[in-house]
């Protein structure tokens, strides 16, 4: 099969590219011209790399007309904003993510693409949980523009299947962590905290540390994405939660990291953020039933592997 991975040089995308190549597929990657391609360095000779700005709606149609030629399946991992920053400029989020994702779907139909696999957000589309664990039928009340745009893109995927027969699968993903996640980024508590521990810097936590999230190791996420690509178009279910099914508070996460790293660190608590719901963890039984997927890597093993990578690479 011919795959296009949007955001293929990133943390998640580069692992997906590796898995697709290992399975014998042909892989095309679309990345921003200023992206760091280090994650793809070992496989640059095996993929077809295209550089272009997904956020630029004026040039995107022409770019996609080339990039989508002879593509069977699109894996859409791109977002131009983060949950917290999205509320600072919702119009930018609409212009660069929602509008351009619709342009992507229109071009996909024109080019005869068979399927789109979309990385949505299990942490943002639901908002404050009415009941736990969160199922795919739980209420969706996002507290961020990021979550609203993810949810709206999901609706457009369903619409394009209805109008044009474009198959799709949506994964509402928990908080992924693992090798290659940026330690100096603004997202990804595990990687950021490990980076601060390595530098013997204080760990900064938004709020009092009671905010609890569902943390998923990258290898488990990649397996779910690959299984989604091969899900039959006749499957009645198109939407899946993908997570560990367990909640871990930021305070407990830091305690686990300190145990693994062997370093004691100072913790600085900052004002809480309006985009953070108190507790979020996902019911993934639908993925077990229809995808034949369940997480396999326990938290301690995943955190240890990530720490070893940070020590060697970050």
C-alpha positions in Angstrom: 0.0 0.0 0.0 1.0 3.6 -0.5 0.8 5.7 2.6 1.1 9.4 3.3 2.0 10.4 6.8 1.3 14.0 7.6 3.8 15.1 10.3 6.0 12.0 9.7 9.1 13.6 11.2 7.5 14.2 14.5 7.5 12.1 17.7 4.5 10.0 16.8 4.9 10.2 13.0 8.5 8.9 12.8 7.5 5.8 14.8 4.6 5.3 12.4 6.9 5.6 9.4 9.3 3.0 10.9 6.4 0.6 11.4 5.0 1.1 7.9 8.4 0.5 6.3 9.0 -2.6 8.4 5.7 -3.9 7.1 6.8 -3.4 3.5 4.7 -0.4 2.6 5.7 2.5 0.5 5.8 5.7 2.6 5.5 9.3 1.6 5.9 12.0 4.3 4.7 15.6 4.3 6.6 17.8 6.8 7.1 21.5 7.4 10.2 23.0 5.7 11.6 24.1 9.0 11.0 20.8 10.8 13.9 18.9 12.3 14.3 15.7 10.3 16.5 13.9 12.7 13.9 11.3 13.6 13.8 10.3 10.0 17.6 10.3 9.4 17.9 6.5 9.4 15.1 6.0 6.8 15.5 9.0 4.5 16.7 6.8 1.7 13.6 4.6 2.0 10.8 7.2 2.0 9.6 9.9 -0.3 9.9 13.2 1.5 7.9 16.3 0.6 8.4 19.7 2.4 5.5 22.1 2.6 3.4 24.1 5.1 0.1 22.5 6.0 -0.9 25.8 7.7 -0.7 27.8 4.4 -4.2 27.4 2.8 -3.1 29.4 -0.2 -0.5 26.9 -1.3 -1.9 23.7 0.3 -4.3 22.6 -2.6 -1.4 22.6 -5.1 0.9 20.9 -2.7 -1.7 18.2 -1.8 -2.5 17.6 -5.5 1.1 16.4 -5.9 1.6 14.7 -2.5 -1.7 12.7 -2.7 -1.0 11.3 -6.2 -1.4 7.5 -6.1 -1.8 7.4 -2.3 -4.1 4.7 -0.8 -4.2 5.7 2.9 -3.5 9.1 4.7 -2.4 9.1 8.4 -3.2 12.6 9.6 -1.1 13.5 12.6 -0.7 17.3 12.0 -1.8 20.1 14.3 -0.6 23.6 14.1 -1.5 24.5 17.7 -1.3 23.0 21.2 -4.3 22.8 23.6 -3.4 25.7 25.8 -2.2 28.0 23.0 -5.2 27.3 20.8 -7.4 29.4 23.1 -5.2 32.4 22.5 -6.2 32.6 18.8 -9.1 30.3 17.9 -9.4 31.9 14.4 -5.8 30.7 13.6 -6.8 27.2 14.8 -9.9 27.3 12.5 -7.9 28.6 9.5 -4.9 26.3 9.7 -6.4 23.1 11.2 -10.1 22.9 10.4 -10.1 24.6 7.0 -7.0 22.9 5.8 -8.2 19.5 7.0 -11.3 20.0 4.9 -9.0 20.9 1.9 -7.1 17.7 2.6 -10.4 15.7 2.5 -11.6 17.4 -0.7 -8.3 16.6 -2.4 -8.3 13.1 -1.1 -11.7 12.5 -2.8 -10.4 14.0 -6.1 -7.3 11.8 -6.0 -9.1 8.5 -5.2 -7.6 8.0 -1.7 -9.2 5.0 0.0 -9.0 6.0 3.6 -8.0 8.6 6.2 -6.8 7.7 9.7 -7.1 10.8 12.0 -5.4 11.3 15.3 -7.9 13.0 17.5 -7.6 13.8 21.2 -8.9 11.7 24.0 -7.7 14.3 26.4 -9.4 17.3 24.9 -12.6 16.4 23.0 -14.4 15.2 26.0 -13.8 18.0 28.5 -14.6 17.5 32.2 -15.7 13.9 32.6 -19.3 13.3 33.8 -18.4 9.7 34.5 -15.2 7.7 34.5 -13.7 5.9 32.6 -14.7 7.9 29.5 -16.3 5.9 26.7 -16.7 7.0 23.0 -20.3 7.8 23.8 -19.5 10.1 26.7 -20.5 13.8 26.3 -18.1 16.0 24.4 -17.6 19.5 26.0 -14.1 20.6 25.1 -12.4 23.4 27.1 -10.1 24.3 24.3 -10.3 25.4 20.7 -7.9 22.5 20.0 -10.5 20.0 21.3 -13.3 21.8 19.4 -11.4 21.6 16.1 -10.5 18.0 16.6 -14.1 17.2 17.3 -15.3 19.2 14.2 -12.8 17.5 12.0 -14.2 14.1 13.2 -17.7 15.3 12.0 -16.3 16.3 8.6 -14.7 12.8 8.2 -18.1 11.3 8.8 -19.7 13.8 6.3 -17.1 12.9 3.6 -17.8 9.2 4.0 -21.5 9.9 3.6 -21.1 12.2 0.6 -18.2 10.6 -1.2 -17.6 7.1 0.3 -14.2 8.1 1.8 -13.4 5.6 4.5 -12.0 6.8 7.8 -11.0 5.7 11.3 -10.7 8.2 14.2 -8.5 7.5 17.2 -9.1 9.6 20.3 -5.6 9.2 21.8 -4.6 9.6 25.4 -1.3 11.3 26.5 1.4 9.5 24.5 5.0 9.4 25.7 8.2 7.6 24.8 11.4 7.8 22.8 11.8 10.9 20.5 9.3 13.1 22.3 10.8 16.6 22.7 12.1 17.2 26.2 12.1 21.0 25.6 8.6 21.2 24.2 5.5 22.7 25.6 3.6 19.4 25.5 4.2 16.0 26.9 4.6 15.9 30.7 6.8 12.8 30.7 9.4 14.0 28.3 9.4 17.6 29.7 9.8 16.3 33.3 12.5 13.9 32.3 14.4 16.7 30.5 14.2 18.8 33.6 15.4 15.9 35.8 18.3 15.3 33.5 19.4 18.9 33.8 18.8 18.9 37.6 16.2 21.7 37.0 13.0 22.1 39.1 9.9 20.5 37.7 7.1 22.9 37.0 3.5 21.7 37.4 0.3 23.6 36.4 -2.0 23.5 39.4 -1.6 21.5 42.6 -0.5 18.3 40.8 -3.9 16.5 41.3 -4.7 16.7 37.6 -4.8 13.1 36.4 -4.3 11.8 32.9 -4.1 8.6 30.9 -0.5 7.9 29.7 0.1 5.7 26.7 3.5 4.4 25.6 4.4 5.2 22.0 4.8 1.6 20.8 1.2 0.8 21.9 -0.1 3.8 20.1 1.7 2.9 16.9 0.2 -0.6 17.0 -3.3 1.0 17.2 -2.6 3.3 14.3 -1.4 0.5 12.1 -4.3 -1.7 13.0 -6.7 1.2 12.2 -5.2 1.4 8.6 -6.2 -2.2 7.9 -9.7 -2.1 9.6 -12.3 -3.1 7.0 -14.4 -0.4 5.4 -17.4 -2.6 6.4 -16.7 -2.2 10.1 -19.7 -0.4 11.7 -17.4 1.4 14.1 -15.1 4.2 13.0 -14.2 5.9 16.4 -12.0 4.4 19.1 -10.5 5.5 22.4 -6.8 4.6 22.6 -5.2 4.8 26.0 -4.0 2.8 29.0 -7.3 2.9 30.8 -5.7 4.2 33.9 -5.4 7.7 35.5 -2.2 9.0 37.0 -1.9 12.3 38.7 1.0 14.7 37.9 2.2 14.3 41.5 2.2 10.5 41.2 3.9 10.7 37.7 6.7 12.8 39.2 7.1 10.3 42.0 7.4 7.4 39.5 10.0 9.4 37.5 12.1 10.2 40.6 12.0 6.5 41.5 13.2 5.4 38.0 15.8 8.2 37.6 17.1 8.0 41.2 17.3 11.8 41.5 15.3 14.0 43.9 14.0 17.2 42.3 12.3 20.4 43.4 8.7 20.8 42.3 7.3 24.3 41.6 3.5 24.6 41.4 2.1 27.3 39.1 -1.4 28.6 38.5 -3.8 26.0 37.0 -4.8 26.3 33.3 -8.4 26.7 32.1 -8.0 24.0 29.4 -7.2 21.3 31.9 -10.1 19.1 33.1 -9.4 17.4 36.6 -9.3 13.7 35.7 -9.3 11.9 32.3 -8.8 8.3 31.5 -10.3 6.3 28.7 -12.4 3.1 28.3 -10.8 1.2 25.4 -13.0 -1.9 25.2 -14.2 -0.9 21.8 -10.7 -1.0 20.5 -10.2 -4.4 22.1 -13.3 -5.7 20.4 -13.0 -4.3 16.9 -9.3 -3.6 16.5 -8.0 -6.5 18.5 -5.8 -4.0 20.3 -4.9 -3.4 24.0 -1.9 -1.7 25.6 1.0 -4.1 26.3 3.7 -1.9 27.9 3.2 -1.1 31.6 3.9 2.3 32.9 7.2 1.5 34.7 8.6 -0.2 31.6 7.6 2.6 29.3 9.0 5.3 31.6 12.3 3.4 32.1 12.7 3.0 28.3 12.0 6.7 27.8 14.5 7.7 30.5 17.2 5.6 28.9 16.5 7.3 25.6 16.6 10.8 27.2 20.0 10.0 28.8 21.4 8.8 25.5 19.9 11.2 23.1 18.1 14.3 24.4 
